[in-house]
Amino acid sequence: MLVLHGFTGSPASMRPWAQDLNGRGYAVEMPLLPGHGTTWVDGNRSTWRDWYGAAGAAFERLAADNDRVVVVGLSMGGCLTLRLAAEKQDRVAGVVVVNPWLSSSDPRMRLLPVLSRVVPSITAHTNDIKAPGRDEHAYDRVPARAAATVPEMWRDVVPRLRTVTQPVLFFHTSIDHTIDQSSVQTLRDNIGTADLTDRLLEDSFHVATLDNDAPTIFEESAGFIARVTA
């Protein structure tokens, strides 16, 4: 299993899921994406192509030792997951995404390329978790130059979604304070697979992998993975 975290986040947001998968006997690769896990200043030294390059390298390491690879991702990691599925085709056995970040209706996103030239960081909304006392270990500021490359990522990935024909398990929460609901419709409108399981989670916020619905994600994804790797 290749496990991908979100923008400004870290593997901490995915570790319980990765541990659950590993405990079920699956090999797991969970890379720290470039520009993450240190400070937001380092984040500004990376772009979406760096994140995707690291994800692709991790995929190749897994594929070298395993016959079937499933890719799972949260938020921006979900977008990278779908890009891998489009590029690798039948080398990816299946896809599981949680609140994938594929679009935004916020007009400020269009201003980021200009804003990032004068403002190095912007306010972050981290730990969007309904359950108390849980920490995704994300940056307290958003690196503006890195964020400005996210719309470029969407322009690359969304047109490719029609070529994603592998089975897809899609988790999304009814309340999300980090990304808006446009991403849900973007996936539904563009995904090419005929094998889409669309699951609404009603007791979690954005970082559902650490939230009240995490056990549901773990159990249902385990069943899905067993099916697509059989």
C-alpha positions as CSV (number, residue, x, y, z in Angstrom):
1,M,0.0,0.0,0.0
2,L,1.2,3.5,-0.9
3,V,-0.1,6.0,1.7
4,L,0.0,9.7,0.9
5,H,-0.6,12.6,3.3
6,G,-2.0,16.0,2.6
7,F,-0.7,19.5,1.9
8,T,1.1,21.1,4.8
9,G,0.5,17.9,6.7
10,S,2.7,14.9,7.5
11,P,2.6,11.1,7.8
12,A,1.1,11.6,11.3
13,S,-2.3,12.1,9.7
14,M,-2.1,8.7,8.0
15,R,0.0,6.7,10.5
16,P,-2.9,4.9,12.2
17,W,-4.3,3.9,8.9
18,A,-0.9,2.7,7.6
19,Q,-0.4,0.8,10.8
20,D,-3.8,-0.9,10.5
21,L,-3.0,-1.9,6.9
22,N,0.4,-3.2,7.9
23,G,-1.2,-5.2,10.8
24,R,-3.3,-6.9,8.2
25,G,-0.2,-8.1,6.4
26,Y,0.2,-5.5,3.7
27,A,3.5,-3.9,2.8
28,V,3.2,-0.2,3.4
29,E,5.2,2.8,2.0
30,M,4.3,6.2,3.5
31,P,6.7,8.9,2.2
32,L,7.2,12.3,3.8
33,L,6.5,14.5,0.7
34,P,9.1,17.3,-0.1
35,G,8.6,20.5,1.8
36,H,6.6,18.9,4.5
37,G,7.4,17.8,8.1
38,T,9.8,20.6,9.0
39,T,8.7,24.3,8.7
40,W,6.4,26.2,6.3
41,V,9.5,28.0,5.0
42,D,10.8,24.7,3.6
43,G,7.4,24.2,2.1
44,N,8.0,27.2,-0.2
45,R,10.9,25.3,-1.7
46,S,8.6,22.7,-3.2
47,T,5.9,22.4,-5.8
48,W,3.3,19.9,-6.7
49,R,5.6,18.2,-9.1
50,D,8.1,17.6,-6.3
51,W,5.3,15.9,-4.3
52,Y,4.2,13.9,-7.2
53,G,7.8,12.9,-8.0
54,A,8.3,11.6,-4.4
55,A,5.0,9.7,-4.6
56,G,6.0,8.1,-7.9
57,A,9.4,7.0,-6.5
58,A,7.7,5.4,-3.5
59,F,5.3,3.7,-5.9
60,E,8.1,2.2,-7.9
61,R,9.8,0.9,-4.7
62,L,6.6,-0.9,-3.7
63,A,5.9,-2.2,-7.2
64,A,9.4,-3.7,-7.3
65,D,8.5,-6.1,-4.5
66,N,4.8,-6.5,-4.7
67,D,2.5,-7.8,-7.5
68,R,-0.4,-5.6,-6.7
69,V,-0.2,-2.0,-5.4
70,V,-3.2,0.0,-4.0
71,V,-2.7,3.8,-3.5
72,V,-4.5,5.6,-0.7
73,G,-4.4,9.4,0.0
74,L,-5.9,12.2,2.0
75,S,-6.7,15.7,0.6
76,M,-3.8,16.8,-1.6
77,G,-2.5,13.2,-1.2
78,G,-5.8,12.0,-2.7
79,C,-5.2,14.2,-5.8
80,L,-1.7,12.7,-6.2
81,T,-3.2,9.2,-5.7
82,L,-5.6,9.8,-8.6
83,R,-2.7,11.1,-10.8
84,L,-0.8,8.0,-10.1
85,A,-3.8,5.8,-11.0
86,A,-4.1,7.7,-14.3
87,E,-0.4,7.4,-15.2
88,K,0.3,3.9,-14.0
89,Q,-3.0,2.4,-15.2
90,D,-3.2,-1.4,-14.5
91,R,-0.1,-1.2,-12.3
92,V,-2.4,0.4,-9.7
93,A,-4.9,-2.2,-8.6
94,G,-7.2,0.2,-6.8
95,V,-7.5,3.7,-5.3
96,V,-8.8,4.9,-1.9
97,V,-9.2,8.6,-1.4
98,V,-10.4,10.6,1.7
99,N,-11.6,14.2,1.0
100,P,-9.4,14.5,-2.1
101,W,-8.5,18.1,-3.0
102,L,-9.3,18.5,-6.7
103,S,-10.8,22.0,-7.0
104,S,-11.9,25.1,-5.1
105,S,-14.7,27.6,-5.4
106,D,-12.8,30.1,-3.3
107,P,-11.8,33.0,-5.5
108,R,-8.7,33.6,-3.4
109,M,-7.1,30.5,-4.9
110,R,-6.9,32.4,-8.3
111,L,-5.0,35.2,-6.6
112,L,-2.3,33.0,-5.1
113,P,0.2,33.2,-8.0
114,V,0.2,37.0,-7.6
115,L,-0.1,37.0,-3.8
116,S,2.7,34.5,-3.3
117,R,5.1,37.0,-4.9
118,V,4.7,39.5,-2.0
119,V,3.4,37.3,0.9
120,P,5.5,34.3,1.9
121,S,2.7,32.6,3.9
122,I,-1.0,32.8,4.7
123,T,-3.2,31.7,7.5
124,A,-3.6,27.9,7.9
125,H,-6.6,25.9,9.0
126,T,-5.1,22.8,10.6
127,N,-6.4,20.0,12.8
128,D,-9.8,20.1,11.2
129,I,-10.8,17.1,13.4
130,K,-14.1,16.7,15.3
131,A,-12.7,14.3,17.9
132,P,-10.8,16.2,20.6
133,G,-7.2,15.8,21.5
134,R,-5.9,14.6,18.1
135,D,-3.1,16.3,16.1
136,E,-2.2,15.9,12.5
137,H,1.2,17.8,13.0
138,A,0.6,20.2,10.2
139,Y,2.1,23.6,9.6
140,D,0.6,26.6,11.4
141,R,1.1,28.7,8.2
142,V,0.5,27.8,4.6
143,P,3.5,28.3,2.3
144,A,2.1,30.7,-0.3
145,R,4.5,29.8,-3.1
146,A,3.9,26.1,-2.7
147,A,0.1,26.7,-2.5
148,A,0.2,28.7,-5.7
149,T,1.2,25.5,-7.6
150,V,-1.9,23.6,-6.4
151,P,-4.3,25.0,-9.1
152,E,-1.7,23.9,-11.7
153,M,-1.9,20.4,-10.2
154,W,-5.7,20.5,-10.6
155,R,-5.4,21.5,-14.2
156,D,-3.1,18.6,-14.8
157,V,-5.0,16.0,-12.8
158,V,-8.7,16.7,-13.4
159,P,-8.7,16.1,-17.2
160,R,-6.9,12.7,-16.5
161,L,-9.6,11.5,-14.1
162,R,-11.6,10.1,-17.1
163,T,-8.7,7.6,-17.6
164,V,-8.9,6.3,-14.0
165,T,-10.8,3.1,-14.6
166,Q,-9.5,1.1,-11.6
167,P,-11.9,0.5,-8.7
168,V,-12.1,3.6,-6.5
169,L,-13.3,3.9,-2.9
170,F,-14.2,7.5,-2.2
171,F,-14.7,8.8,1.4
172,H,-15.8,12.3,2.0
173,T,-17.2,14.1,5.1
174,S,-20.4,16.0,5.3
175,I,-18.6,18.9,7.1
176,D,-15.1,20.0,6.0
177,H,-13.6,23.3,7.1
178,T,-10.4,22.9,5.1
179,I,-11.6,22.3,1.5
180,D,-15.0,23.0,0.0
181,Q,-17.5,20.6,-1.4
182,S,-16.6,21.4,-5.0
183,S,-14.0,18.6,-4.9
184,V,-16.7,16.1,-4.3
185,Q,-18.6,17.0,-7.5
186,T,-15.3,17.3,-9.4
187,L,-14.6,13.7,-8.7
188,R,-18.1,12.5,-9.4
189,D,-18.3,14.4,-12.7
190,N,-14.9,13.4,-14.1
191,I,-13.9,9.9,-12.8
192,G,-13.8,7.3,-15.5
193,T,-14.3,4.2,-13.4
194,A,-17.5,2.1,-13.4
195,D,-16.5,0.7,-10.0
196,L,-16.9,3.7,-7.7
197,T,-17.9,3.3,-4.1
198,D,-19.0,6.8,-2.8
199,R,-19.1,6.9,1.0
200,L,-20.3,9.8,3.1
201,L,-18.8,10.1,6.6
202,E,-21.0,12.1,9.0
203,D,-19.0,12.2,12.2
204,S,-15.7,13.7,11.1
205,F,-14.2,16.8,9.6
206,H,-11.4,17.1,7.0
207,V,-8.8,14.9,8.6
208,A,-11.1,11.9,8.8
209,T,-8.2,9.5,9.1
210,L,-7.7,10.7,12.6
211,D,-11.3,11.4,13.4
212,N,-14.4,9.6,14.7
213,D,-14.9,7.8,11.3
214,A,-11.4,6.4,11.2
215,P,-12.5,2.9,12.2
216,T,-15.0,2.9,9.3
217,I,-12.2,4.0,6.9
218,F,-9.9,1.3,8.1
219,E,-12.5,-1.5,7.9
220,E,-14.0,-0.6,4.6
221,S,-10.7,0.1,2.9
222,A,-9.4,-3.3,4.1
223,G,-12.3,-5.0,2.5
224,F,-11.9,-3.0,-0.7
225,I,-8.2,-3.7,-0.8
226,A,-8.7,-7.4,-0.3
227,R,-11.2,-7.5,-3.2
228,V,-9.0,-5.6,-5.7
229,T,-5.8,-7.5,-4.8
230,A,-7.4,-10.9,-4.8
